Amino acid sequence: MPNLKSDVLFSIIIPVYNSDKYLVQCIQSVLNQKLNNLEIILIEDCSTDNSTKICNSFAKKYNNIKLLINNQRQGVSSSRNYGIKKAIGEYIIFLDSDDYLLTNSLYNLKKLIDEKRRADLILVNFYVVNNGINFINSRKIFNKNIIHCKNTDEIISVINLNYAFNECWCYIFKRDFIIKNKLYFIPKINFAEDQEFVAKALCLCKRFSFFNKSYYCYRLSGNLSHQMGLEVSIACLKVVNSMCKFLKNKKLSKIKSKFFYKRIYTPLNELKPRLVCLNKKEILQLSNFINKNINNFRMLENTYQKNDIYFFIKKYGAKKAIKFFKLFIVDEIKSLVKDIKIKELYIFSANIYAKAVAKVMVNSGFLVKGFLDNNKLITGNRIQGLKIYLPSILLKKKISNYFIIICNQEKNTIHKISQQLKKIGFKNSQITYKNYHKERNASF
């Protein structure tokens, strides 16, 4: 049983909610690091499965585990804030309860810190794993451009051009840096919460370092409960509002300002497909939020383009902006099939973007046969009553009868999917895509 020392190097903050399927592996992956100078902070957020029992079991066995229990459901943002306030480590690590750390990652990280202890932020490498077994993708964040950057503006410039880096677990944070800059997550939101926190941290930090060894494993769980509805849409606007407020109050360099504005449009783009699924009353509540915080949203005037959200705020006023923005998004989706005669569709990629497209297509009188996705974990499930199929189902079909709308948002993936469909026998005229992110335009 390890003893908790006063000179704790790492505080690993793990919010826990209904994750009993993966929680043991998550916690054990930290304990297996074989370091004494770390603490694990579990924040149990009113789970209804066996997560609480698992947390209690580990906390009783290891005295370097702190178990914090929320009396009411708080969400991941407030839970992380709670963990930050209770942490005593020199560096803070955020770990999601369904992910895990790779072997010897903290030991190797410690060696880097011993050499470069002044870093406010350490950027780390991570992998994506499917079904807990096979690594299906790795996103190595380092190349010759980024490792030779001499200052924070240069690093942000490279990140701005090439990477998303929205997740807080992509970084190791010096605790003093977080406390000094009052860096906390927006309370009680469970969507896009990382985006504001990370963007602020990148603009405020003065010293970076890079850890280019195996570290973090992000798990693709095959969860189909895509976050939708009013609460998530409000969360997007709360993130944007807070980021606009930050811009008002901070004098950033041109490079950092450009980076920050670009990051603001990430939650705004995430809002677009969700608007399609909201009713009039919910749309009104979103408009009321913008109207209440209009002085912050006016910061978007510096960068807005035609037909983005601030275009509608400026043209119709805050109270009507969301209504007309939604109508515009619906019309954009309808335009995908404006000139086609085929009435039977498949939507490729089972995600929130596809949900919005399917809803509009069904309401427009098209026969949506179902969703296509290469993820075998979700095959056979249903979204909005429509079944999810592997693309191989098309091999049994008469190809000329169908039209495909690709709803993945990554340019490279869109291209791979289109090539996959062409090998099956689809023509260019039978394939289109809906990309909600202007900066990720793709072509076949």
C-alpha positions in Angstrom: 0.0 0.0 0.0 1.7 3.2 -1.1 2.1 6.1 1.3 1.0 9.6 0.2 4.0 11.9 0.5 3.9 15.6 1.0 5.8 16.2 -2.2 3.1 14.9 -4.5 4.1 15.3 -8.2 0.8 14.3 -9.9 -2.8 14.8 -9.0 -4.9 12.6 -11.3 -8.5 13.9 -11.3 -11.1 11.4 -12.4 -14.8 12.4 -12.4 -17.0 9.3 -12.1 -20.5 8.8 -13.3 -22.0 5.4 -14.3 -18.7 4.0 -15.6 -18.5 0.7 -13.8 -17.7 -1.1 -17.0 -14.3 0.6 -17.4 -13.6 2.2 -14.0 -11.5 -0.6 -12.6 -9.1 -0.5 -15.6 -9.0 3.3 -15.4 -8.0 3.4 -11.7 -5.7 0.4 -12.0 -3.9 2.0 -14.9 -2.8 4.8 -12.6 -1.9 2.5 -9.7 0.2 0.4 -12.1 2.5 3.4 -12.8 4.5 2.4 -9.8 5.1 6.0 -8.6 4.7 6.9 -4.9 4.5 10.6 -5.4 1.0 10.8 -6.9 -2.6 11.0 -5.7 -5.8 9.9 -7.4 -8.8 12.0 -6.8 -12.1 10.3 -7.6 -15.2 12.5 -7.7 -18.2 10.3 -7.5 -21.2 12.1 -9.1 -24.2 10.2 -7.9 -23.8 7.1 -10.1 -26.7 4.7 -10.3 -24.6 1.7 -11.2 -21.7 0.0 -9.3 -19.3 2.9 -9.7 -19.7 4.1 -6.1 -19.0 0.6 -4.8 -15.8 0.4 -6.9 -14.6 3.8 -5.8 -15.1 2.9 -2.1 -13.3 -0.3 -2.6 -10.2 1.4 -4.0 -10.3 4.3 -1.5 -10.2 1.8 1.4 -7.3 -0.1 0.0 -5.0 2.7 -1.1 -4.3 5.8 1.0 -3.2 7.8 -2.0 -6.7 7.8 -3.3 -9.1 10.6 -2.3 -12.8 9.9 -2.7 -14.9 13.0 -3.0 -18.7 12.4 -3.2 -21.2 14.9 -4.7 -24.5 15.0 -2.7 -26.3 16.0 -5.9 -25.5 15.4 -9.6 -23.0 18.1 -10.6 -21.7 17.1 -14.0 -18.1 16.7 -15.2 -17.2 20.4 -15.1 -18.1 21.0 -11.5 -16.6 17.7 -10.5 -13.3 18.6 -12.1 -13.4 22.0 -10.4 -13.9 20.2 -7.1 -10.9 18.0 -7.8 -8.7 21.0 -8.7 -9.5 22.6 -5.4 -8.6 19.5 -3.4 -5.5 18.6 -5.4 -2.1 19.0 -3.8 0.1 17.8 -6.7 2.6 19.9 -8.5 0.9 18.9 -11.8 -2.7 18.1 -12.5 -3.8 15.3 -14.9 -7.4 14.9 -16.1 -8.4 11.3 -16.8 -11.9 10.3 -18.0 -13.3 7.3 -16.1 -13.7 5.2 -19.3 -10.2 5.9 -20.5 -6.8 4.8 -19.1 -3.1 5.6 -18.9 -0.6 3.5 -20.8 2.2 1.5 -19.2 5.0 3.6 -17.6 3.6 6.9 -19.0 3.9 8.7 -15.7 7.3 7.4 -15.0 8.5 8.7 -18.3 6.7 11.9 -17.8 8.4 12.4 -14.5 11.8 12.1 -16.2 10.7 14.9 -18.6 9.6 17.1 -15.7 12.8 16.5 -13.8 14.6 18.0 -16.9 12.0 20.8 -17.6 10.2 21.6 -14.4 9.2 25.1 -15.3 6.5 24.2 -17.9 3.0 25.5 -17.3 1.6 23.0 -19.8 2.9 19.8 -21.2 1.3 18.6 -24.5 1.0 14.8 -24.6 0.5 12.1 -27.2 -2.6 9.9 -27.1 -4.2 6.9 -28.9 -7.7 5.9 -29.8 -8.8 2.4 -29.0 -11.8 0.5 -30.2 -13.5 -2.1 -28.0 -10.6 -2.1 -25.5 -8.4 -4.2 -27.7 -7.3 -2.9 -31.1 -5.6 0.5 -31.6 -7.4 1.9 -34.6 -5.9 5.3 -34.8 -3.1 7.4 -33.2 -2.9 11.2 -33.4 0.7 12.0 -32.8 0.8 15.7 -32.1 4.5 16.3 -32.7 6.4 17.1 -35.8 9.4 19.2 -36.7 7.3 22.3 -36.9 6.0 22.2 -33.4 9.0 20.9 -31.4 11.2 23.7 -32.7 8.8 26.5 -31.7 10.6 29.1 -29.6 7.6 30.8 -27.9 4.0 30.4 -27.2 2.8 32.4 -30.2 4.7 30.1 -32.5 3.3 27.0 -30.8 -0.3 28.3 -31.0 0.2 29.3 -34.6 1.1 25.7 -35.4 -1.8 24.3 -33.4 -4.1 26.8 -35.0 -3.2 25.5 -38.4 -3.1 21.8 -37.8 -4.8 20.5 -34.7 -8.0 20.6 -32.6 -6.6 19.9 -29.1 -9.9 20.7 -27.4 -9.7 17.9 -24.8 -8.2 18.7 -21.4 -6.6 15.3 -21.2 -4.3 16.3 -24.1 -2.4 18.3 -21.5 -0.6 18.1 -18.2 -1.3 21.3 -16.2 0.9 22.9 -13.5 -1.4 23.4 -10.5 0.1 26.8 -9.6 -0.6 27.9 -13.2 -4.3 26.9 -12.9 -4.7 28.5 -9.5 -2.9 31.8 -10.4 -5.0 32.3 -13.5 -8.2 31.1 -11.9 -8.7 28.5 -14.6 -11.8 26.5 -13.9 -14.4 24.8 -16.0 -17.8 26.5 -16.5 -19.9 25.0 -13.7 -22.7 22.5 -14.4 -22.3 22.0 -18.1 -21.5 18.6 -19.6 -20.8 19.4 -23.2 -18.0 21.4 -24.8 -16.6 22.1 -21.3 -13.0 21.3 -22.4 -13.0 23.8 -25.2 -13.1 27.0 -23.2 -10.7 25.7 -20.5 -8.1 24.5 -23.0 -8.3 27.6 -25.2 -7.8 29.9 -22.2 -4.9 27.8 -20.9 -3.1 27.9 -24.2 -3.4 31.7 -24.5 -2.4 32.3 -20.8 0.6 29.9 -20.5 4.1 31.1 -21.0 6.1 27.9 -21.0 5.3 24.7 -22.9 6.9 21.3 -23.0 6.2 18.2 -25.1 5.8 14.6 -24.1 6.2 12.5 -27.2 5.9 9.0 -25.7 2.9 6.7 -25.1 0.7 8.3 -22.6 -3.1 8.3 -22.8 -5.7 6.0 -24.3 -9.1 7.4 -25.4 -11.7 4.7 -25.7 -14.3 4.6 -28.4 -17.2 3.1 -26.5 -19.8 2.9 -29.3 -22.2 4.9 -27.2 -25.2 6.2 -29.3 -26.6 8.6 -26.7 -25.4 11.6 -28.6 -26.0 14.7 -26.5 -28.8 16.7 -27.8 -31.6 18.9 -26.6 -31.9 22.3 -25.0 -29.4 21.7 -22.1 -26.6 20.8 -24.6 -27.5 23.7 -26.9 -27.4 26.1 -23.9 -24.0 24.7 -22.9 -22.6 25.5 -26.4 -23.8 29.1 -26.0 -22.4 29.3 -22.4 -19.0 28.3 -23.7 -19.2 30.9 -26.5 -20.3 33.6 -24.1 -17.5 32.9 -21.6 -14.9 32.9 -24.4 -16.2 36.2 -25.8 -16.0 37.6 -22.3 -12.4 36.4 -22.0 -11.6 38.2 -25.3 -13.1 41.4 -24.0 -11.0 41.3 -20.8 -7.7 40.1 -22.1 -5.2 41.7 -24.5 -4.0 38.9 -26.7 -1.4 38.9 -29.5 -2.8 38.8 -33.1 -1.8 35.1 -33.3 -3.5 34.2 -30.0 -6.6 36.3 -30.9 -6.9 34.5 -34.2 -6.6 31.1 -32.5 -9.2 32.1 -29.9 -11.7 33.3 -32.4 -11.3 30.1 -34.3 -11.9 28.0 -31.2 -15.1 30.0 -30.5 -16.6 28.7 -33.7 -16.1 25.1 -32.6 -19.0 25.1 -30.1 -21.0 27.3 -32.5 -20.6 24.6 -35.2 -21.6 22.0 -32.7 -24.8 24.0 -32.0 -25.9 23.8 -35.7 -27.2 20.3 -36.0 -28.8 20.5 -32.5 -30.9 23.5 -33.5 -32.6 21.4 -36.1 -34.0 19.1 -33.4 -35.3 21.9 -31.1 -38.9 23.2 -30.9 -40.1 26.8 -31.0 -40.1 27.2 -27.2 -36.5 25.9 -26.9 -35.3 28.1 -29.7 -36.8 31.1 -27.9 -34.9 30.2 -24.7 -31.6 30.2 -26.7 -32.5 33.6 -28.2 -33.2 34.9 -24.7 -29.8 33.7 -23.5 -28.0 35.5 -26.4 -30.1 38.7 -25.8 -29.2 38.6 -22.1 -25.5 38.4 -22.9 -25.5 40.4 -26.1 -22.6 42.6 -25.0 -20.3 39.6 -24.9 -21.6 38.1 -28.2 -20.8 41.4 -29.9 -17.2 40.3 -29.8 -18.1 38.0 -32.7 -18.6 41.0 -34.9 -14.9 41.1 -35.4 -14.8 37.9 -37.3 -18.3 37.0 -38.5 -19.0 35.9 -42.0 -22.2 35.8 -44.0 -24.7 33.3 -42.7 -23.0 32.5 -39.4 -24.7 33.1 -36.1 -23.6 36.7 -35.7 -24.8 37.5 -39.2 -28.3 36.6 -38.0 -27.9 38.5 -34.7 -26.9 41.6 -36.7 -29.6 41.3 -39.3 -32.6 40.2 -37.2 -31.7 41.0 -33.6 -30.8 38.7 -30.8 -34.4 37.6 -30.1 -35.0 36.4 -33.6 -31.5 35.3 -34.5 -31.7 31.6 -33.5 -35.1 31.2 -35.3 -33.7 32.4 -38.6 -30.4 30.6 -38.1 -32.2 27.3 -37.7 -34.3 28.0 -40.8 -31.1 28.7 -42.7 -29.5 25.4 -41.5 -32.6 23.4 -42.5 -32.5 25.0 -46.0 -28.8 24.2 -46.4 -29.5 20.6 -45.6 -32.4 20.5 -48.1 -30.2 22.0 -50.8 -28.1 18.8 -50.7 -30.8 17.0 -52.6 -32.3 19.9 -54.5 -31.6 18.5 -58.0 -31.6 14.7 -57.4 -34.4 12.5 -58.6 -33.6 9.5 -56.3 -35.9 9.5 -53.3 -34.3 6.7 -51.3 -31.3 7.7 -49.1 -28.8 6.3 -46.7 -27.0 8.7 -44.2 -23.4 7.7 -43.7 -22.0 8.1 -40.1 -24.2 7.6 -37.1 -23.6 10.9 -35.3 -25.4 14.0 -34.2 -24.8 15.6 -37.6 -26.4 12.7 -39.3 -29.4 12.9 -36.9 -30.1 16.4 -38.1 -29.8 15.5 -41.8 -32.1 12.5 -41.3 -34.7 14.5 -39.6 -34.8 17.1 -42.4 -34.8 14.5 -45.1 -37.7 12.6 -43.5 -39.7 15.8 -43.1 -39.0 16.6 -46.7 -40.6 13.4 -47.9 -37.5 11.4 -48.7 -37.3 7.7 -47.8 -34.3 7.4 -45.5 -33.4 3.7 -45.5 -31.1 3.9 -42.5 -27.6 5.0 -41.3 -24.4 3.5 -42.6 -21.3 3.3 -40.3 -18.0 1.3 -40.3 -18.2 0.9 -36.5 -19.2 -2.7 -35.9 -20.0 -1.8 -32.2 -23.2 0.0 -33.2 -24.4 -2.1 -36.1 -28.0 -3.1 -35.7 -28.9 -0.3 -33.2 -31.4 2.3 -34.2 -31.4 6.1 -34.1 -34.6 8.0 -34.5 -36.2 4.7 -35.5 -33.7 4.1 -38.3 -31.4 1.1 -38.3 -27.6 1.3 -38.5 -25.9 -0.9 -41.1 -22.4 -1.7 -42.2 -21.7 -0.4 -45.7 -21.5 -4.0 -46.9 -25.3 -4.0 -46.8 -25.1 -2.0 -50.1 -23.5 -5.0 -51.9 -26.9 -6.7 -51.8 -28.7 -3.6 -53.2 -29.2 -2.2 -56.7 -26.8 0.8 -56.4 -28.6 3.0 -58.9 -31.6 3.3 -56.6 -29.8 5.1 -53.8 -28.3 8.4 -52.8 -25.7 8.8 -50.0 -25.2 11.8 -47.7 -21.9 11.6 -45.8 -22.1 13.3 -42.4 -18.6 12.8 -41.0 -16.9 16.2 -40.3 -13.3 15.3 -40.9 -12.0 16.0 -44.5 -9.7 13.0 -44.7 -12.5 10.7 -43.5 -15.0 12.1 -45.9 -12.6 11.3 -48.7 -12.0 7.8 -47.5 -15.8 7.1 -47.2 -16.4 8.5 -50.7 -13.7 6.2 -52.1 -15.2 3.3 -50.2 -18.6 4.0 -51.8 -17.1 4.3 -55.2 -15.5 0.9 -54.9 -19.0 -0.5 -54.2 -20.3 1.1 -57.4 -21.6 4.5 -56.5 -21.0 7.4 -58.8 -20.1 11.0 -57.8 -23.6 12.1 -58.7 -25.0 9.7 -56.0 -22.8 11.0 -53.2 -22.7 14.3 -51.3 -21.7 15.4 -47.8 -22.9 17.8 -45.1 -20.1 19.5 -43.4 -21.1 21.9 -40.6 -17.5 23.2 -40.1 -16.6 25.8 -42.6 -12.9 25.4 -42.0 -13.0 21.7 -43.0 -14.3 21.9 -46.5 -13.7 18.8 -48.4 -14.0 17.7 -52.0 -14.2 14.3 -53.7 
